[in-house]
C-alpha cells in the first residue's frame, strides 16, 4: 500500500519571521518519495508558505484520510493567539495581532490525526517559538494526540541582536540523512539529526520524541536523558484501540468500527461521566466514523451532540474544541443528500451557530440561507 507524505513549511512574511521554513523544501523535495515515506511508493504533497489556514486544513484532512502510512514533515514557527493563549502554526499572513484568524490552530492538526493508527502516523517537526509560545511549550508540551509518533525539536527565538531568521537546521539534517536513499526507523533518524545539530542547539531546544500510543510523552531538553517509555508504560506493551478501528474502516467494516468505538464510549461514560474528555473523545471518533461510512446526517447529529455537551459542561463558545465540533457539524450538514434530513437538522445547527459563530465570517448566515432554501422545497 502506498504511503502519503505532507511537506509543510510555513512562516510569516516580513519582520515577524523567526525561521526561514521554506528553505528546507528543496532539500526535502530532492529525496525520493519512497524514502520520505518509508514505503515502496508514496504520494507527496508540498505546501510552501501557505496563506490560508482553511487551505492547509483541507490538505491535511485529505492526507489524514488516505489509507496507508502518513508522514508529515512540518517546519515553521509557533505563536499564541491573544484570546485563548493556544499554540498556532503561523502562516504567511500571520502577525501577532491576527494569529487567531490567519494561523493554523495546533489542535486542528491533533484532531485530524486522532483517528489514525499510531503505527502508521508520524510527525517530524522543526519548530521555532516566539517568547510567549516558548513559555507555553516549556510548561505544557505540545499535544499532538495519543496516536501519533512525534520526533523533532522546538527552538526558542534567536537573540534580538542577531539578524535575519534562523535556519531549520534540524529538518535540513533530516533531509540530508534521507538523501542517502535509506530511511532508518524514525527514532534512529531523529537521534542522528539531533547529533548533527548538537553544537548549534547548545542544549536550548525542547526535543520531541514520542513513539505514539495511549500516553503522550512531553518534550525534554536536549541535555536531559531521553525518556524510555510513554506515561511509564513501555511503548511495545501499549494497546491502541484506534489501530483496530482504523483497520476496520480501511477494510470497509464501518459497523464494526462504530461498535468498537461505542464500546469505549460507554466505558468512558460509566467511569468518568458524559462530559469527561475521554467520553467526548469517543463521541468525536464516532462522529468521524459516520463521515467515513458516508452517513453525513449521522455525523452532523453526532457533532451537534458533542458541541452541546461541551457547552453544557461550561466550555467557552470560542473554545477550540467547541468551535471544531460546530464547524464539523456545519461541514457535514452541507453534505447531507436527503432534503428531509437536512431540513430536520438545520434549526439545531442554526441555533448552535448563534452561540458559536466560529472563525469564518458569515457562517450563521450561510446556514440560515440554506435552511430557507430547503424549507422552500
VOBA-1610 file (N, C-alpha, C; in pm, whole numbers, padded with zeros to 5 digits, always signed):
BEGIN
Unk+00084-00119+00000Unk+00000+00000+00000Unk+00089+00125+00000Unk+00061+00221-00090Unk+00146+00341-00095Unk+00128+00427+00029Unk+00232+00501+00060Unk+00225+00593+00171Unk+00191+00734+00123Unk+00169+00823+00219Unk+00141+00963+00191Unk+00238+01048+00270Unk+00291+01151+00205Unk+00385+01243+00270Unk+00333+01385+00251Unk+00326+01461+00359Unk+00291+01603+00352Unk+00412+01684+00395Unk+00464+01765+00304Unk+00575+01856+00335Unk+00516+01995+00357Unk+00519+02043+00478Unk+00459+02171+00512Unk+00564+02263+00573Unk+00590+02374+00506Unk+00683+02475+00557Unk+00609+02608+00561Unk+00600+02667+00680Unk+00518+02788+00695Unk+00582+02883+00794Unk+00585+03010+00757Unk+00629+03115+00849Unk+00583+03248+00792Unk+00566+03349+00878Unk+00515+03478+00830Unk+00613+03548+00737Unk+00558+03627+00650Unk+00639+03714+00566Unk+00675+03839+00646Unk+00787+03898+00618Unk+00824+04023+00683Unk+00897+04005+00815Unk+00886+04106+00900Unk+00970+04113+01020Unk+00935+04008+01125Unk+00814+03953+01119Unk+00774+03855+01218Unk+00828+03716+01195Unk+00904+03696+01089Unk+00954+03562+01055Unk+01071+03524+01145Unk+01053+03413+01219Unk+01159+03364+01307Unk+01249+03263+01238Unk+01195+03190+01139Unk+01270+03084+01074Unk+01238+03086+00925Unk+01339+03063+00845Unk+01320+03054+00700Unk+01275+02913+00667Unk+01149+02885+00695Unk+01098+02748+00687Unk+01107+02690+00547Unk+01069+02769+00447Unk+01062+02716+00310Unk+01200+02679+00255Unk+01307+02725+00321Unk+01442+02695+00270Unk+01472+02547+00271Unk+01399+02471+00352Unk+01428+02328+00362Unk+01357+02247+00254Unk+01257+02304+00190Unk+01177+02226+00096Unk+01257+02174-00024Unk+01346+02253-00086Unk+01424+02196-00196Unk+01507+02075-00155Unk+01557+02075-00032Unk+01636+01961+00015Unk+01546+01839+00036Unk+01429+01860+00097Unk+01336+01750+00116Unk+01282+01699-00017Unk+01255+01793-00110Unk+01199+01753-00240Unk+01297+01670-00322Unk+01425+01680-00289Unk+01525+01601-00361Unk+01531+01456-00313Unk+01460+01426-00204Unk+01457+01290-00151Unk+01348+01212-00223Unk+01376+01089-00258Unk+01278+01005-00326Unk+01154+00989-00239Unk+01033+00997-00299Unk+00910+00982-00220Unk+00906+00856-00135Unk+00957+00746-00190Unk+00954+00621-00113Unk+01041+00630+00012Unk+01150+00707+00005Unk+01237+00724+00122Unk+01171+00817+00224Unk+01109+00922+00177Unk+01037+01012+00268Unk+00930+00937+00346Unk+00865+00843+00278Unk+00754+00771+00339Unk+00796+00644+00412Unk+00904+00583+00366Unk+00942+00454+00420Unk+00859+00341+00364Unk+00797+00364+00247Unk+00717+00263+00179Unk+00770+00245+00037Unk+00719+00145-00033Unk+00767+00121-00170Unk+00733+00236-00263Unk+00613+00291-00248Unk+00571+00407-00327Unk+00501+00505-00235Unk+00493+00630-00279Unk+00431+00731-00193Unk+00382+00848-00277Unk+00276+00912-00229Unk+00227+01037-00285Unk+00276+01151-00196Unk+00332+01255-00258Unk+00389+01366-00183Unk+00312+01494-00214Unk+00270+01563-00108Unk+00203+01693-00120Unk+00292+01797-00054Unk+00317+01907-00124Unk+00409+02010-00074Unk+00334+02141-00057Unk+00347+02203+00061Unk+00288+02334+00088Unk+00398+02428+00135Unk+00424+02530+00056Unk+00530+02627+00088Unk+00468+02761+00124Unk+00490+02807+00247Unk+00439+02935+00296Unk+00294+02958+00256Unk+00202+02868+00295Unk+00061+02885+00260Unk+00002+03008+00326Unk-00105+03059+00266Unk-00167+03183+00311Unk-00284+03160+00406Unk-00369+03059+00377Unk-00496+03042+00446Unk-00499+02917+00533Unk-00538+02928+00660Unk-00546+02809+00744Unk-00644+02705+00693Unk-00754+02748+00631Unk-00852+02651+00580Unk-00794+02570+00465Unk-00709+02632+00384Unk-00646+02560+00273Unk-00550+02454+00327Unk-00476+02487+00432Unk-00387+02388+00493Unk-00468+02276+00555Unk-00579+02311+00621Unk-00664+02210+00682Unk-00718+02113+00578Unk-00757+02165+00462Unk-00809+02079+00356Unk-00705+01978+00311Unk-00581+02023+00291Unk-00474+01932+00250Unk-00442+01832+00360Unk-00438+01879+00484Unk-00410+01789+00595Unk-00519+01685+00610Unk-00644+01727+00596Unk-00757+01634+00609Unk-00752+01526+00501Unk-00718+01567+00379Unk-00708+01469+00270Unk-00595+01371+00296Unk-00482+01421+00345Unk-00369+01333+00374Unk-00403+01235+00487Unk-00474+01286+00589Unk-00510+01200+00702Unk-00610+01092+00663Unk-00693+01121+00563Unk-00794+01024+00520Unk-00739+00918+00426Unk-00619+00939+00372Unk-00562+00843+00278Unk-00522+00715+00351Unk-00544+00600+00288Unk-00500+00475+00351Unk-00349+00463+00350Unk-00298+00377+00436Unk-00153+00356+00439Unk-00083+00453+00530Unk+00049+00439+00543Unk+00128+00524+00633Unk+00126+00671+00591Unk+00127+00759+00690Unk+00133+00903+00667Unk+00248+00961+00747Unk+00334+01037+00678Unk+00441+01111+00746Unk+00427+01258+00711Unk+00421+01342+00814Unk+00413+01487+00796Unk+00545+01548+00840Unk+00616+01612+00745Unk+00738+01686+00776Unk+00698+01833+00787Unk+00702+01888+00908Unk+00647+02021+00932Unk+00755+02113+00988Unk+00778+02223+00916Unk+00877+02323+00956Unk+00807+02457+00968Unk+00829+02529+01079Unk+00762+02658+01092Unk+00782+02718+01229Unk+00688+02806+01266Unk+00700+02875+01394Unk+00567+02875+01467Unk+00577+02870+01600Unk+00459+02868+01686Unk+00436+03006+01747Unk+00308+03044+01753Unk+00267+03166+01822Unk+00136+03138+01894Unk+00108+03215+02000Unk-00016+03200+02074Unk-00116+03305+02028Unk-00244+03268+02020Unk-00347+03369+01992Unk-00374+03448+02119Unk-00415+03571+02104Unk-00427+03661+02218Unk-00548+03630+02305Unk-00650+03564+02248Unk-00771+03541+02325Unk-00760+03416+02412Unk-00728+03303+02351Unk-00728+03176+02424Unk-00590+03130+02469Unk-00487+03197+02419Unk-00348+03161+02454Unk-00318+03017+02418Unk-00357+02976+02297Unk-00332+02841+02249Unk-00233+02847+02132Unk-00151+02743+02115Unk-00049+02747+02010Unk-00108+02734+01871Unk-00053+02810+01779Unk-00091+02809+01638Unk+00036+02800+01554Unk+00023+02739+01437Unk+00131+02742+01338Unk+00113+02868+01254Unk+00207+02959+01263Unk+00197+03085+01190Unk+00208+03061+01040Unk+00124+03130+00962Unk+00128+03120+00817Unk+00179+03252+00759Unk+00177+03263+00627Unk+00244+03375+00560Unk+00188+03511+00603Unk+00057+03519+00628Unk-00004+03649+00660Unk-00015+03674+00810Unk+00035+03585+00891Unk+00017+03595+01035Unk+00100+03709+01095Unk+00035+03786+01181Unk+00101+03885+01265Unk+00060+03856+01409Unk+00130+03912+01509Unk+00090+03886+01647Unk-00056+03919+01676Unk-00110+04020+01607Unk-00249+04062+01634Unk-00352+03976+01561Unk-00310+03899+01461Unk-00408+03826+01379Unk-00391+03675+01386Unk-00320+03626+01489Unk-00293+03482+01498Unk-00421+03401+01490Unk-00524+03442+01562Unk-00648+03364+01570Unk-00712+03344+01435Unk-00694+03437+01343Unk-00764+03432+01215Unk-00675+03394+01097Unk-00545+03408+01111Unk-00457+03383+00996Unk-00360+03268+01016Unk-00357+03208+01136Unk-00267+03097+01164Unk-00347+02968+01179Unk-00277+02856+01175Unk-00340+02724+01186Unk-00337+02679+01332Unk-00454+02664+01397Unk-00453+02617+01536Unk-00388+02479+01547Unk-00300+02462+01644Unk-00232+02334+01656Unk-00331+02222+01684Unk-00440+02252+01754Unk-00535+02145+01785Unk-00607+02095+01659Unk-00606+02173+01550Unk-00662+02121+01425Unk-00576+02004+01375Unk-00446+02017+01387Unk-00357+01908+01346Unk-00384+01785+01431Unk-00391+01804+01562Unk-00419+01692+01651Unk-00552+01625+01617Unk-00655+01706+01591Unk-00788+01650+01564Unk-00790+01570+01434Unk-00722+01619+01331Unk-00725+01549+01203Unk-00652+01416+01208Unk-00557+01402+01297Unk-00476+01280+01303Unk-00526+01179+01406Unk-00625+01217+01485Unk-00656+01135+01603Unk-00714+00998+01569Unk-00776+00981+01452Unk-00836+00852+01418Unk-00738+00756+01353Unk-00620+00802+01321Unk-00526+00717+01251Unk-00453+00625+01349Unk-00403+00514+01297Unk-00327+00421+01378Unk-00193+00482+01417Unk-00152+00457+01542Unk-00022+00508+01588Unk+00093+00448+01509Unk+00074+00326+01461Unk+00181+00259+01387Unk+00199+00316+01247Unk+00101+00396+01199Unk+00105+00444+01061Unk+00104+00596+01051Unk+00129+00666+01160Unk+00119+00812+01158Unk+00238+00873+01229Unk+00310+00962+01161Unk+00429+01022+01219Unk+00437+01170+01186Unk+00477+01248+01285Unk+00507+01390+01267Unk+00656+01411+01289Unk+00722+01474+01193Unk+00862+01513+01208Unk+00862+01666+01211Unk+00902+01725+01322Unk+00881+01868+01346Unk+01012+01943+01367Unk+01020+02059+01303Unk+01127+02155+01331Unk+01059+02290+01349Unk+01034+02326+01476Unk+00955+02444+01506Unk+01037+02545+01585Unk+01011+02672+01557Unk+01069+02781+01635Unk+00953+02855+01703Unk+00974+02901+01824Unk+00867+02961+01902Unk+00907+03100+01950Unk+00812+03195+01942Unk+00839+03325+02000Unk+00833+03312+02153Unk+00857+03422+02223Unk+00874+03414+02369Unk+00752+03356+02439Unk+00631+03400+02399Unk+00511+03352+02465Unk+00487+03205+02435Unk+00501+03166+02308Unk+00481+03027+02271Unk+00586+02938+02334Unk+00708+02990+02349Unk+00816+02912+02411Unk+00782+02881+02557Unk+00731+02980+02630Unk+00691+02955+02769Unk+00580+02850+02777Unk+00487+02858+02681Unk+00375+02763+02679Unk+00425+02620+02661Unk+00507+02597+02558Unk+00550+02459+02531Unk+00649+02409+02636Unk+00725+02501+02695Unk+00818+02459+02800Unk+00743+02408+02922Unk+00627+02468+02949Unk+00549+02429+03066Unk+00453+02314+03038Unk+00393+02312+02917Unk+00283+02219+02890Unk+00313+02117+02782Unk+00420+02135+02708Unk+00444+02047+02595Unk+00358+02086+02476Unk+00361+02004+02374Unk+00284+02029+02251Unk+00202+01903+02223Unk+00074+01910+02248Unk-00014+01794+02238Unk-00045+01765+02092Unk+00009+01654+02042Unk-00016+01613+01904Unk-00107+01490+01895Unk-00171+01456+02008Unk-00264+01344+02009Unk-00200+01216+02057Unk-00282+01121+02102Unk-00230+00998+02161Unk-00184+00895+02060Unk-00220+00912+01933Unk-00194+00806+01834Unk-00099+00851+01724Unk-00011+00945+01755Unk+00082+00997+01655Unk+00224+00992+01708Unk+00313+00928+01633Unk+00455+00929+01669Unk+00513+01066+01634Unk+00580+01128+01728Unk+00632+01263+01709Unk+00782+01264+01734Unk+00858+01321+01639Unk+01002+01339+01657Unk+01040+01477+01604Unk+01130+01542+01673Unk+01175+01672+01627Unk+01221+01759+01741Unk+01216+01890+01718Unk+01260+01984+01821Unk+01182+02114+01810Unk+01175+02186+01923Unk+01121+02322+01925Unk+01233+02411+01976Unk+01267+02514+01898Unk+01376+02604+01934Unk+01320+02740+01975Unk+01383+02807+02071Unk+01341+02942+02106Unk+01385+03041+01999Unk+01319+03157+01998Unk+01358+03262+01904Unk+01503+03302+01927Unk+01569+03344+01820Unk+01709+03386+01830Unk+01719+03513+01912Unk+01837+03537+01967Unk+01863+03659+02044Unk+01834+03781+01960Unk+01784+03886+02023Unk+01738+04004+01950Unk+01847+04071+01868Unk+01972+04055+01907Unk+02080+04121+01834Unk+02117+04053+01704Unk+02068+03931+01680Unk+02108+03857+01561Unk+02014+03889+01446Unk+02072+03905+01328Unk+01994+03947+01212Unk+01934+03828+01139Unk+01815+03853+01082Unk+01753+03755+00994Unk+01694+03635+01065Unk+01611+03560+00994Unk+01550+03441+01054Unk+01650+03328+01070Unk+01619+03236+01161Unk+01704+03121+01185Unk+01688+03019+01072Unk+01780+02925+01066Unk+01771+02815+00970Unk+01697+02697+01032Unk+01620+02622+00954Unk+01559+02499+01004Unk+01662+02386+01004Unk+01761+02398+01093Unk+01877+02309+01086Unk+01842+02163+01115Unk+01745+02141+01205Unk+01707+02001+01234Unk+01648+01935+01110Unk+01555+02004+01043Unk+01490+01943+00926Unk+01589+01929+00811Unk+01682+02023+00799Unk+01785+02008+00697Unk+01873+01886+00724Unk+01902+01861+00852Unk+01980+01742+00887Unk+01902+01615+00854Unk+01772+01616+00882Unk+01687+01501+00847Unk+01690+01478+00696Unk+01671+01586+00619Unk+01668+01573+00474Unk+01802+01523+00420Unk+01911+01574+00474Unk+02043+01531+00429Unk+02065+01383+00456Unk+02023+01337+00572Unk+02035+01196+00604Unk+01950+01109+00511Unk+01832+01158+00477Unk+01743+01081+00391Unk+01792+01077+00246Unk+01872+01175+00207Unk+01921+01177+00069Unk+02019+01062+00041Unk+02057+00992+00145Unk+02139+00873+00124Unk+02060+00762+00055Unk+01928+00777+00051Unk+01844+00676-00013Unk+01786+00575+00083Unk+01807+00593+00213Unk+01757+00498+00312Unk+01693+00575+00427Unk+01571+00532+00468Unk+01509+00592+00586Unk+01515+00493+00701Unk+01601+00520+00800Unk+01607+00432+00917Unk+01480+00450+00999Unk+01456+00367+01100Unk+01344+00391+01191Unk+01348+00534+01243Unk+01233+00595+01258Unk+01229+00737+01294Unk+01306+00770+01423Unk+01300+00689+01527Unk+01381+00723+01645Unk+01530+00734+01612Unk+01580+00644+01528Unk+01721+00650+01489Unk+01750+00772+01403Unk+01660+00799+01307Unk+01676+00918+01221Unk+01679+01044+01308Unk+01591+01050+01404Unk+01583+01165+01494Unk+01713+01182+01573Unk+01763+01074+01630Unk+01885+01081+01709Unk+02003+01129+01625Unk+02012+01078+01503Unk+02123+01117+01417Unk+02113+01263+01376Unk+01991+01310+01350Unk+01973+01451+01313Unk+02007+01542+01432Unk+01964+01504+01552Unk+01996+01584+01671Unk+02146+01588+01696Unk+02213+01477+01669Unk+02359+01475+01688Unk+02427+01573+01594Unk+02372+01589+01473Unk+02433+01680+01375Unk+02419+01826+01415Unk+02315+01859+01489Unk+02292+02000+01525Unk+02322+02025+01673Unk+02384+01929+01740Unk+02405+01941+01885Unk+02481+02067+01921Unk+02582+02100+01843Unk+02664+02217+01877Unk+02586+02346+01862Unk+02507+02357+01754Unk+02434+02482+01731Unk+02316+02497+01826Unk+02253+02386+01867Unk+02139+02397+01957Unk+02183+02424+02101Unk+02301+02379+02136Unk+02363+02412+02265Unk+02272+02383+02384Unk+02192+02277+02374Unk+02108+02237+02486Unk+01987+02324+02509Unk+01959+02420+02417Unk+01847+02511+02437Unk+01714+02451+02393Unk+01717+02361+02295Unk+01595+02314+02232Unk+01514+02221+02323Unk+01382+02222+02300Unk+01296+02119+02355Unk+01290+02009+02251Unk+01324+01889+02292Unk+01332+01777+02199Unk+01206+01692+02213Unk+01144+01662+02099Unk+01020+01584+02096Unk+01053+01443+02051Unk+01018+01345+02133Unk+01044+01207+02097Unk+00939+01119+02161Unk+00831+01095+02089Unk+00723+01011+02138Unk+00690+00907+02034Unk+00685+00777+02071Unk+00654+00673+01975Unk+00507+00662+01943Unk+00422+00746+02002Unk+00278+00733+01984Unk+00223+00630+02079Unk+00094+00630+02095Unk+00033+00536+02186Unk-00061+00605+02281Unk-00104+00539+02388Unk-00209+00594+02471Unk-00169+00712+02557Unk-00042+00736+02575Unk+00001+00849+02657Unk+00106+00929+02582Unk+00089+01061+02584Unk+00185+01146+02514Unk+00307+01168+02601Unk+00423+01169+02538Unk+00547+01196+02610Unk+00577+01345+02598Unk+00598+01416+02708Unk+00627+01559+02700Unk+00763+01583+02640Unk+00787+01703+02589Unk+00919+01734+02537Unk+01021+01739+02650Unk+01146+01717+02616Unk+01251+01725+02715Unk+01366+01805+02655Unk+01442+01867+02740Unk+01555+01945+02690Unk+01664+01852+02643Unk+01738+01899+02542Unk+01832+01810+02476Unk+01945+01762+02566Unk+01970+01832+02678Unk+02078+01785+02764Unk+02030+01682+02865Unk+01900+01661+02877Unk+01848+01566+02974Unk+01841+01426+02915Unk+01841+01320+02999Unk+01829+01184+02948Unk+01697+01167+02875Unk+01699+01087+02772Unk+01580+01066+02691Unk+01488+00967+02760Unk+01354+00997+02765Unk+01262+00906+02830Unk+01249+00778+02751Unk+01245+00663+02822Unk+01238+00534+02756Unk+01095+00487+02736Unk+00991+00550+02800Unk+00854+00499+02791Unk+00760+00619+02773Unk+00624+00604+02716Unk+00513+00695+02726Unk+00433+00667+02852Unk+00428+00779+02949Unk+00348+00768+03069Unk+00386+00654+03159Unk+00512+00599+03152Unk+00554+00491+03238Unk+00521+00353+03186Unk+00458+00345+03067Unk+00422+00217+03008Unk+00510+00192+02887Unk+00586+00084+02881Unk+00670+00056+02765Unk+00589+00061+02637Unk+00642+00132+02535Unk+00565+00154+02412Unk+00523+00024+02348Unk+00610-00080+02352Unk+00577-00203+02283Unk+00463-00279+02352Unk+00432-00242+02482Unk+00324-00308+02552Unk+00193-00232+02541Unk+00193-00113+02482Unk+00072-00031+02475Unk-00028-00091+02377Unk-00154-00091+02418Unk-00261-00139+02332Unk-00338-00018+02282Unk-00345+00000+02154Unk-00407+00118+02094Unk-00538+00078+02028Unk-00653+00109+02088Unk-00780+00071+02026Unk-00804+00140+01893Unk-00739+00255+01872Unk-00756+00325+01745Unk-00705+00242+01628Unk-00604+00159+01653Unk-00548+00079+01544Unk-00652-00018+01490Unk-00725-00086+01581Unk-00828-00180+01537Unk-00940-00108+01464Unk-00976+00009+01512Unk-01083+00087+01448Unk-01039+00132+01309Unk-00916+00182+01300Unk-00863+00226+01171Unk-00858+00112+01071Unk-00816-00006+01117Unk-00810-00122+01028Unk-00948-00160+00978Unk-01048-00154+01067Unk-01185-00187+01026Unk-01237-00087+00923Unk-01208+00041+00943Unk-01252+00142+00847Unk-01189+00119+00710Unk-01057+00094+00709Unk-00987+00075+00583Unk-01036-00050+00510Unk-01087-00149+00587Unk-01140-00271+00525Unk-01287-00257+00488Unk-01346-00140+00516Unk-01486-00118+00482Unk-01583-00173+00585Unk-01535-00214+00702Unk-01622-00270+00806Unk-01666-00156+00900Unk-01750-00070+00848Unk-01786+00051+00921Unk-01872+00022+01044Unk-01961-00076+01035Unk-02044-00111+01150Unk-01958-00164+01264Unk-01861-00246+01230Unk-01769-00299+01331Unk-01688-00187+01396Unk-01640-00094+01315Unk-01562+00018+01369Unk-01645+00100+01466Unk-01771+00128+01430Unk-01856+00207+01518Unk-01887+00131+01647Unk-01907+00000+01636Unk-01934-00079+01756Unk-01816-00076+01853Unk-01694-00085+01800Unk-01576-00076+01885Unk-01569+00060+01956Unk-01591+00166+01879Unk-01586+00300+01939Unk-01698+00318+02041Unk-01816+00265+02012Unk-01929+00276+02105Unk-01898+00205+02237Unk-01831+00090+02227Unk-01791+00018+02347Unk-01701+00105+02435Unk-01602+00170+02374Unk-01511+00254+02451Unk-01581+00379+02503Unk-01675+00432+02425Unk-01751+00548+02471Unk-01832+00514+02596Unk-01903+00401+02592Unk-01985+00361+02706Unk-01900+00336+02830Unk-01783+00274+02810Unk-01693+00250+02923Unk-01646+00382+02983Unk-01615+00479+02897Unk-01570+00610+02946Unk-01681+00683+03020Unk-01805+00672+02970Unk-01918+00737+03037Unk-01940+00676+03175Unk-01933+00543+03183Unk-01952+00478+03313Unk-01842+00516+03412Unk-01720+00526+03361Unk-01606+00550+03451Unk-01592+00697+03488Unk-01619+00788+03395Unk-01584+00929+03419Unk-01696+01028+03390Unk-01805+00984+03330Unk-01916+01075+03303Unk-01920+01119+03158Unk-02040+01163+03117Unk-02063+01200+02976Unk-01976+01317+02932Unk-01950+01411+03022Unk-01876+01532+02984Unk-01725+01516+03002Unk-01678+01397+03037Unk-01534+01376+03052Unk-01467+01382+02915Unk-01341+01422+02913Unk-01270+01431+02786Unk-01258+01294+02719Unk-01247+01189+02800Unk-01238+01055+02743Unk-01366+01019+02669Unk-01482+01043+02734Unk-01610+01014+02669Unk-01631+01101+02546Unk-01596+01229+02558Unk-01611+01320+02443Unk-01522+01278+02327Unk-01403+01230+02360Unk-01314+01182+02253Unk-01382+01072+02172Unk-01443+00976+02242Unk-01505+00865+02169Unk-01632+00908+02097Unk-01702+01009+02149Unk-01814+01067+02074Unk-01764+01126+01943Unk-01651+01195+01951Unk-01594+01256+01831Unk-01545+01150+01732Unk-01486+01043+01785Unk-01443+00934+01698Unk-01563+00878+01622Unk-01675+00858+01692Unk-01794+00803+01626Unk-01851+00900+01522Unk-01839+01029+01549Unk-01883+01128+01450Unk-01800+01117+01322Unk-01669+01100+01339Unk-01583+01084+01222Unk-01608+00951+01152Unk-01636+00846+01229Unk-01665+00716+01167Unk-01790+00723+01081Unk-01891+00798+01125Unk-02010+00816+01043Unk-01976+00886+00912Unk-01885+00984+00919Unk-01840+01051+00797Unk-01772+00952+00703Unk-01681+00868+00757Unk-01612+00771+00674Unk-01709+00671+00612Unk-01819+00642+00683Unk-01919+00549+00632Unk-02012+00614+00531Unk-01995+00745+00508Unk-02079+00814+00410Unk-02213+00859+00464Unk-02232+00857+00597Unk-02358+00898+00659Unk-02341+01038+00715Unk-02356+01139+00629Unk-02333+01277+00671Unk-02433+01323+00776Unk-02557+01275+00768Unk-02658+01316+00865Unk-02622+01265+01005Unk-02582+01139+01015Unk-02545+01084+01146Unk-02420+01155+01199Unk-02326+01186+01112Unk-02206+01258+01154Unk-02241+01397+01204Unk-02327+01467+01131Unk-02369+01601+01172Unk-02437+01596+01307Unk-02528+01501+01325Unk-02600+01490+01452Unk-02503+01463+01568Unk-02404+01377+01543Unk-02307+01345+01647Unk-02224+01467+01685Unk-02180+01544+01585Unk-02101+01664+01615Unk-02185+01768+01688Unk-02313+01779+01655Unk-02401+01869+01729Unk-02408+01828+01876Unk-02418+01698+01900Unk-02423+01647+02038Unk-02294+01678+02113Unk-02181+01659+02046Unk-02051+01690+02109Unk-02046+01836+02151Unk-02086+01925+02060Unk-02082+02068+02092Unk-02174+02102+02208Unk-02293+02043+02209Unk-02388+02073+02316Unk-02339+02022+02451Unk-02277+01905+02453Unk-02222+01852+02578Unk-02109+01942+02629Unk-02024+01985+02539Unk-01913+02072+02581Unk-01965+02205+02634Unk-02062+02263+02568Unk-02118+02390+02615Unk-02189+02372+02749Unk-02265+02264+02763Unk-02336+02238+02889Unk-02239+02217+03005Unk-02119+02168+02972Unk-02017+02146+03075Unk-01944+02275+03111Unk-01980+02385+03049Unk-01921+02514+03083Unk-01806+02557+02996Unk-01779+02482+02886Unk-01670+02523+02798Unk-01711+02648+02718Unk-01614+02732+02691Unk-01640+02860+02624Unk-01683+02840+02480Unk-01773+02928+02433Unk-01822+02918+02296Unk-01712+02939+02193Unk-01607+03011+02231Unk-01495+03031+02138Unk-01379+02938+02170Unk-01403+02836+02252Unk-01300+02736+02279Unk-01273+02652+02155Unk-01149+02608+02142Unk-01110+02536+02021Unk-01192+02411+01996Unk-01217+02330+02102Unk-01290+02205+02084Unk-01436+02231+02049Unk-01495+02335+02108Unk-01635+02368+02077Unk-01647+02418+01933Unk-01560+02510+01896Unk-01562+02561+01758Unk-01542+02449+01657Unk-01449+02358+01687Unk-01421+02249+01594Unk-01544+02160+01577Unk-01615+02133+01686Unk-01734+02048+01677Unk-01843+02113+01592Unk-01866+02241+01613Unk-01970+02309+01535Unk-01929+02323+01389Unk-01803+02353+01364Unk-01755+02362+01226Unk-01773+02228+01154Unk-01744+02118+01223Unk-01757+01987+01160Unk-01904+01952+01138Unk-01990+01987+01235Unk-02133+01966+01215Unk-02183+02043+01093Unk-02138+02167+01080Unk-02176+02251+00967Unk-02129+02188+00835Unk-02004+02145+00835Unk-01948+02084+00713Unk-02027+01959+00673Unk-02059+01874+00769Unk-02134+01752+00738Unk-02277+01783+00696Unk-02335+01886+00755Unk-02472+01924+00717Unk-02480+01961+00569Unk-02377+02029+00520Unk-02378+02066+00378Unk-02361+01945+00287Unk-02322+01830+00344Unk-02301+01709+00264Unk-02423+01615+00266Unk-02527+01650+00340Unk-02646+01564+00351Unk-02723+01568+00220Unk-02744+01453+00161Unk-02811+01446+00031Unk-02963+01443+00038Unk-03020+01405+00152Unk-03165+01395+00166Unk-03220+01525+00223Unk-03309+01587+00149Unk-03363+01718+00189Unk-03430+01712+00325Unk-03508+01607+00351Unk-03583+01599+00476Unk-03489+01593+00596Unk-03380+01516+00585Unk-03287+01504+00698Unk-03208+01633+00717Unk-03172+01699+00607Unk-03102+01827+00618Unk-03194+01932+00681Unk-03321+01932+00642Unk-03417+02026+00697Unk-03439+02000+00846Unk-03435+01873+00886Unk-03455+01836+01027Unk-03341+01887+01115Unk-03218+01877+01067Unk-03102+01914+01148Unk-03067+02063+01138Unk-03120+02130+01037Unk-03084+02270+01014Unk-03112+02363+01131Unk-03232+02359+01193Unk-03258+02452+01304Unk-03163+02434+01422Unk-03129+02309+01456Unk-03036+02287+01567Unk-02898+02344+01534Unk-02855+02329+01408Unk-02726+02385+01368Unk-02730+02537+01372Unk-02842+02596+01324Unk-02853+02742+01325Unk-02849+02796+01468Unk-02915+02727+01561Unk-02914+02771+01700Unk-02773+02765+01758Unk-02699+02658+01726Unk-02561+02648+01773Unk-02474+02755+01711Unk-02497+02784+01583Unk-02418+02887+01515Unk-02439+03025+01578Unk-02558+03049+01633Unk-02579+03177+01702Unk-02490+03186+01825Unk-02470+03073+01892Unk-02388+03072+02013Unk-02240+03057+01981Unk-02210+02988+01870Unk-02071+02959+01833Unk-02050+03003+01688Unk-02028+03132+01664Unk-02014+03180+01526Unk-01891+03128+01455Unk-01787+03089+01530Unk-01666+03037+01468Unk-01577+03146+01412Unk-01476+03104+01340Unk-01373+03196+01291Unk-01400+03247+01151Unk-01494+03185+01080Unk-01522+03228+00943Unk-01646+03315+00944Unk-01633+03437+00893Unk-01747+03529+00894Unk-01858+03477+00803Unk-01981+03501+00844Unk-02096+03464+00762Unk-02142+03321+00779Unk-02090+03246+00877Unk-02128+03106+00892Unk-02275+03092+00928Unk-02325+03174+01022Unk-02466+03167+01059Unk-02555+03203+00941Unk-02520+03310+00870Unk-02599+03350+00754Unk-02602+03240+00648Unk-02491+03167+00633Unk-02486+03056+00538Unk-02587+02948+00576Unk-02593+02912+00704Unk-02690+02811+00749Unk-02832+02860+00727Unk-02859+02983+00767Unk-02995+03036+00754Unk-03039+03042+00608Unk-02949+03081+00519Unk-02983+03088+00376Unk-03013+02950+00320Unk-02928+02852+00352Unk-02951+02717+00300Unk-03075+02655+00361Unk-03104+02687+00489Unk-03223+02632+00553Unk-03349+02689+00488Unk-03348+02817+00453Unk-03463+02875+00382Unk-03485+02806+00249Unk-03377+02777+00178Unk-03390+02708+00051Unk-03448+02568+00068Unk-03405+02498+00173Unk-03456+02363+00200Unk-03604+02368+00236Unk-03643+02466+00316Unk-03782+02475+00359Unk-03875+02513+00244Unk-03817+02578+00143Unk-03898+02616+00027Unk-03919+02502-00069Unk-03841+02396-00058Unk-03851+02282-00149Unk-03970+02195-00115
//
